[in-house]
Each structure stands twice: as structure tokens, then as C-alpha cells.
Amino acid sequence: MSRENTSSVDMANGKKMAYFANQEKAVMRSEFNKSGKEVAKQVINAKKAPNLVSAKAKAKKKAKLAKASRKKNKR
């Protein structure tokens, strides 16, 4: 319904419907357009800090289990 009716059937409101649909599209596109808006500085690796703590804990646990395993196999 966003295009004007180009078929052989005459539709009186085709142009009006296409006009309003195109206006709605233009509004949606302008919301996503970033020109004119001030963009905050992006945080790089934002997820790294919370995951780093859990990764360190996991690595520490694995190292402890590996050490226990080596000690057990040594006997």
C-alpha cells in the first residue's frame, strides 16, 4: 500500500494512500538518522569487565583441579 496503484483498475484513493504511507516511512527513517544528534562516546569491550571476574574464577578453579589431578596421578 505504499506505492501508487499502477494497475488498470481505477482506484480513487491510491495516490492519497501512497502519500500517507510514504510520510510514515519518512518519519521512521528520520528517527534512525543520527545526523544532528550528539553521539556519546562508545564504550569498547563493555562486557569484558563483568565477564573477566567470572573467567578468572573459572580459570583458578580449573588450575586447582588440574593440580589435584597431577598430585593424585603422581602417587
C-alpha positions in Angstrom: 0.0 0.0 0.0 3.0 2.3 -0.1 3.0 2.6 -3.9 0.6 4.3 -6.1 -1.8 1.9 -7.9 -0.5 1.4 -11.4 -2.8 -1.4 -12.5 -5.6 -0.9 -15.0 -8.2 -0.8 -12.1 -9.0 2.8 -11.2 -8.6 3.5 -7.5 -9.5 6.9 -6.4 -7.6 6.9 -3.1 -4.4 5.3 -4.4 -2.4 8.4 -4.6 -3.6 9.6 -1.2 -2.8 6.3 0.4 0.7 6.2 -1.1 1.3 9.8 0.1 0.4 9.0 3.7 2.4 5.7 3.7 5.5 7.5 2.3 5.1 10.2 5.0 5.1 7.5 7.7 8.2 5.9 6.2 9.9 9.2 6.2 9.2 9.8 9.9 10.6 6.3 10.8 13.7 6.9 8.7 14.3 10.3 10.3 14.2 8.7 13.8 17.0 6.4 12.8 19.1 9.1 11.2 21.9 10.1 13.5 22.8 13.4 11.9 22.2 16.3 14.2 22.3 14.1 17.3 25.2 14.1 19.6 26.6 10.6 19.9 28.0 9.7 23.3 31.5 8.1 23.3 31.1 4.4 22.8 32.4 2.0 25.4 34.7 -0.6 23.8 34.6 -4.1 25.3 31.7 -3.1 27.6 31.1 -6.7 28.5 34.7 -7.5 29.2 34.8 -6.3 32.9 32.0 -8.3 34.3 33.0 -11.4 32.4 36.6 -11.1 33.3 35.9 -11.7 37.0 34.0 -14.9 36.3 36.6 -16.0 33.8 39.4 -15.5 36.4 37.4 -17.5 39.0 36.8 -20.3 36.5 40.5 -20.4 35.5 41.5 -20.5 39.1 39.2 -23.4 39.8 40.4 -25.4 36.8 44.0 -24.8 37.8 43.2 -26.1 41.3 41.6 -29.2 39.9 44.4 -29.8 37.5 46.9 -29.5 40.3 45.0 -32.0 42.4 44.8 -34.4 39.4 48.6 -34.2 38.9 49.2 -34.8 42.6 46.8 -37.8 42.5 48.5 -39.3 39.4 51.9 -38.9 40.9 51.3 -41.3 43.7 
